[in-house]
Amino acid sequence: SSRASSQTVSLQRTSIDSSGSLGSLYDINQDHVRLERININNDQRLSQSYRTGQCHNLTFLWVTF
């Protein structure tokens, strides 16, 4: 069975796949989890900002696992 919870975690590393989508790994107690969704002050330009080498500050980062 799976359990769902939300925690605030820090960014470990970020990569962009061939389609230009943002793909990131986050670390919780040395376990890598999958990014589910981002709340970033309604800023929908996060992926583009990463592609152009710029970075917006994350207000909240929810990882569900």
C-alpha positions in Angstrom: 0.0 0.0 0.0 1.1 3.6 -0.6 0.9 6.5 1.8 0.6 10.1 0.8 2.1 13.0 2.8 3.5 16.4 2.0 6.8 17.8 3.2 8.9 20.8 2.4 12.3 19.7 1.0 15.3 21.3 -0.6 16.4 21.1 -4.2 19.3 18.7 -4.7 19.7 18.9 -8.5 17.8 19.8 -11.5 17.8 18.7 -15.1 15.9 19.4 -18.3 14.8 16.5 -20.5 14.8 16.5 -24.3 11.2 17.9 -24.4 12.2 20.8 -22.2 10.4 19.7 -19.2 11.7 20.4 -15.7 13.0 17.2 -14.0 14.3 17.4 -10.5 15.5 15.1 -7.7 14.8 16.0 -4.1 16.3 14.4 -1.1 14.4 13.4 2.0 16.5 11.4 4.5 18.8 10.3 1.7 15.9 8.9 -0.3 15.2 10.3 -3.7 11.5 11.1 -4.4 9.6 12.2 -7.5 8.5 15.8 -7.9 4.7 15.9 -8.0 3.7 19.5 -8.1 5.1 23.0 -7.5 3.6 26.0 -5.8 5.6 29.0 -6.9 3.5 32.1 -6.4 1.5 31.3 -9.6 4.6 31.8 -11.6 4.2 29.5 -14.6 7.5 30.4 -16.2 9.6 28.2 -13.9 10.7 25.7 -16.6 11.6 28.4 -19.0 13.6 30.2 -16.3 15.6 27.1 -15.7 16.2 26.6 -19.4 17.6 30.1 -19.7 19.9 29.6 -16.7 17.9 31.8 -14.4 16.3 30.7 -11.2 13.1 31.8 -9.4 13.0 31.3 -5.6 10.7 28.5 -4.6 8.2 29.6 -1.9 6.8 26.2 -1.3 7.9 22.9 -2.7 5.6 19.9 -2.1 6.7 16.4 -2.7 4.1 13.7 -2.4 5.2 10.2 -1.8 
